[in-house]
């Protein structure tokens, strides 16, 4: 694919949009981000917080450990962490710099203030509305369609920001994905100037492999990675699964290491990259070949997930698993036909 082809630049921009760092499961972090931004607009600590969330947000947040909170779980903890200790400027790393003193403040805030959760009105699949109240001041902020998409900020009835109609499962504001196809993605991966994607993808390799190693080294969650390795051996087929599972276990259990997400999900970001990295190491391919393979996996994952939406009852890690499998076929010498069939 020539650099003069518009798709070439679209693919790079899509990677920039999708491969971003996040600490913790992305839905609680989105709530923390909303609360931190709303508190910034409010100008002081709120006396009470209301979080209205769509069903899939509630499902994804209710049982997840929120990082940097001392083990707290759920929507209330996410909102309190953002309001008390969040830095909205860090976006999906909003609570990455919480101090020990602030962790105590978060717990104290939850004990002494009302943080209420309610279903969001309407049928938008990805919908978070936070309302912060302090004295006579009220701030209402809404994130919809994807994790960082603030569509409304309102203070004391005055609209400070409004970005138009929210369409369920839309990706308005993101680069048009209609240019994507398996054939075009394979063409791009085979011919792109590696320097155009290296910084973006290398950070994903570094971050996601590091949390996978952390998951294997210490006790996190159900320790699925360790269980796979201990009971089924260290064959590459097992190791690729075990490392990805270990990274996910650490992330979902409150590990304070960042992950590079794909399609709005850390588990998808881990699944799309870690098994491919493990196979690249096993096959002793060049570093450039690893970079191209992970890029292939990422773009295929995004392509498959585009028609499904950012949140769904369908687990997006399945798409990432398909992307990783296709990239492993690529590492084993597969071309378009083998990748497409995989």
N, C-alpha and C positions, 0 to 999 in steps of 0.2 A: 504494500500500500504506500503510495507516494505521499509526501508531506503536503502536497498541494490538494490532496483529497480532504474534504471537510470532515469526513468521518475520523480521520487521524487525530485531529484536534479535539473532536467530540470525545473520543475514547480517553484521551489524556485528562480532559476536564472531568469526565465521569469518575475516573479513578481519584482525582483530587477531591471531588465532592463526597465520595463514598468511603475512602480509606482515611478516616479521621480517628484521633485517639479518644477513648472514653475510659473512665474509671468506674468499674462496676457494671451491673446489668443496665442497659441503656434506658429502659422505661422508668425505673426509680430515679435515675440521673436526670432524665428529662423533667420529672416533677421537681427535683431539687433545683434545676436550672430555672424553671418557671418561678419557683418561690424566691430564689435569690434575685432574679430580675425584678420581680414585683416588690420585694423589700427595698431594692435600690430606688425604685420610683416612689415608694411610700416614704422613704427617708428615715425610717426608724423601725425598731423591732415591733412586729404586729402583736396585738393583744389576743387575737384569735385568727385562725386560718380555716378556710373551707377549700377542699379539693374535690372538684367534680371531674370524674373520669369515665371514659367509655369502658365497656365490659372487658375488652381485651387488655386494656391498660391495667385494670384492677386485677385481672387474672395473672398478668406477668409480674406484678409488683408485690402482691400480698405476702408472699412467703420468702422473698429474696433478702439476703443480708445487704444492708447499705454500707458501703465502705466508709472508713474513717468516722464511724459512729460508735465504736465499741461493741459491735455485734447486734445493733438494733435492726429490726426487719420492718418492711412494709411501707405503705403510703404515708402514714403519719410521720414516721421517722424520716422519710425522704424529704417531705415538705419542711419539717422542722430543721433538718440539717441545712437545707438551702437557705432558709430564712435566717437562721442563727449564724451560720458560718460559711455560707457559699460566696464564691466570687464569680458573678455572672459573666465577667470578661473571659473566664476560662472555658465557658460553654460546657461541653460534655466532660470536662475535668473540673467542674464547678466546685466539688468538695475534695479536691486532691491535696489541698494545703491546710487541712483542719488540724489544729493543735490539740494537745491533750486537754488543755483547759477548755477549749471549745467543745470537745466531746462531752465533758461534764455539763457544759451549758446546754447542749442539745437535750440531754436526758432531763435536766432540770426544767427546761422549757416544756417538754412533753408532760411532765408531772404537774405543772402549774398553769398550763394554758389549754384552751380548747383547740384541737385540731380535728376537724370533722371531715368525713369522706362521704360522698354521695354519688349516685350514677349521673353521668353527664346527660343533659337533655338532647334529644335528637338521635340520629343513627350514624353519625360519623364514627368510623372504626377506630381512628387514632385521634383522641380528643382529650385534652387536659385543660381545665379551667381552674385557676387558683384565685381566691379572693382573700386579701389581707386587710384586716381592720385594726386601726390604732386610733383611739379617741374618735374624733369626728371625720377622720380620713379613711377612705376605702380605695384600694387598688384592685382591679380585676384584670387578669392577664390570661390569654388563651394561646395554647400551642396546639396545632392541628396538622394532620397529614404526615408529618415526620418530626423527628425529635427536637430539632432546633428551629422549627418554623413558627415564630411568634406572629400570630395573625391579628391580635388585638391587645392593646394596652389602654386601660381606662382608669382615670383617677377622679374620684368625686363626681362621677357622671360625665366628665369631659373626656372625649376620645383623643388620646395622644398618638395612637397608631392604629390603623386598620388597613388590612391588605386585601379587602374584597371578600367574595364568597368562598366558603370552604366547601370543597367537593371531596366526599369520602374516597379515600385511597388515591387521591391525586398526588402528583409530585410536582405541583406548580412551583416554579422558582428553581427547579433543577434542569440540567441539560436534557434535551429531548432524547429519550432512549430508543426512538423508532429506527435510528440508524443501525441498531445492533442486530447482528445475525451470527450464527456459528461460523459461517464462511468468512464474514468480514472480520470477526474477532481473531480467527486463526491467521488470516492474512496479516492483520496488524501485528500480532505477537511475533510472527516469523520475520517481519521486515522492519519493525520500528527501530529507531535509533535508541539504543538501550539507555542512553543518558536522559532521554525524555521521561522515562518512568522509574529510573533507578532510585532516586531519593524517596519517592512515594512508596514504592514496594519494599525497599530495603528497611524502612522504618517498621513496616508490618512484620517483616521477617524477624527483626530484632525484638520487637515488643512481644509478639505472640509466641515465639519460641521460648522467650525468657519466662513467661508465665506458665507455659507448659512444663518447663524444667522445675519451676517452683512447685507446681502441682504434684510432680513425681517425687520431689525431695521431702515434702512435708505433708501433714495430715490436713486435707481440705475436703469438706463435704463427705460424700460417700466413697471417696478414694477409688473411683472406678478405674483410673489409669493404672494405679498400683495393683489392683485386683486382676486386671487383664494380664499384666506382665507376670505376676507371681503364679497365676494358674495356667497360663497358656504359652509362656516362654517369651523369648526376645526376638522371634522372627519378625522381619520387616513388616509383614502384614498385620501382626499384632502391635508392634511398636508404633506404627502410624496411627492406629486407633487409640492406643493407650495414651500417647502424648497429647492428642487432641482432647480426649476425655479429661485428662489431668488439668489442662489449661482451663477448660470449662468449669470443672469442679472448684478450682481456686477462685475463678472470677465470680461464680454464683454464690460463693460462701464468704464474700467480703474481702478477698485479697486486694491490697491497696496498690497493686501494679496495674498500669494502664494496658489497654488492649486496643489494637487497630480494628475498627468495626468494618463490616461490609453489609450493605443493604440495611443499615441502621441497627445491626446486631453484632455484639461481640462474639457470641457463639458461632455465628456464620463467618465472622472474620477469622476466628481460630480454625474452624473446620476447613475453610477454603485455603488456608496457608500451611498449617502445621504438618498434616500428612504429606503434602507435596515437598516441604522442606526435608522431612525425614527420608522420603524416597530419593530425593536429590543427593543427600549425603550417602545413602546406601549404594546408589549407582555411581557415585564419585564423578558426577557431571561437573562441568565448569560452573563458576558462580553466575556467569551470564545466563547459562541454561536454566539455572534455578530461578533467577529473576524473571525470565520469560515464562517459565512454567507457572509460577505463582501469579503473574499478571494474567495468564490465560485462565486460571482457575477463578480469579476475582471477576473478570469480565463475563465469563460464562455464568457465574453465580448471580451477578447483577441482572444479566439478560433473562435468566429463568425466573428470577424473583419479580421482575418488573410487572408482569401481568397479574401477579397475585396480590400485590399491595404490601405496604410496610408491616402491617400486622394482620394476621389471619389465624384461623384455627389450624391451618396447615403449618407445620414447622419448617421455617425457612432453612434450617440446617440441612434438610434433605437436598435442597438446591445446592447448597455449598458442598455437600458430599458428592453430588454429581459433578460439580465443577472440579473438585479435587481429583476424583477418579479419572476425568478426562485429561487433566494435567499430568497425572501419573502415566496414562497411556502415551501422552506426548513425550515424557521423559524416556519412555521405553522405545522411542522411535516412531510413534504413531503420527500419521498425517491427518488431514481433514476428515477422511472417511472413518478412521478409527476413533478420532475425538468425537465426531458427531454420533457414532453408534454408542460410544460409552456414555 
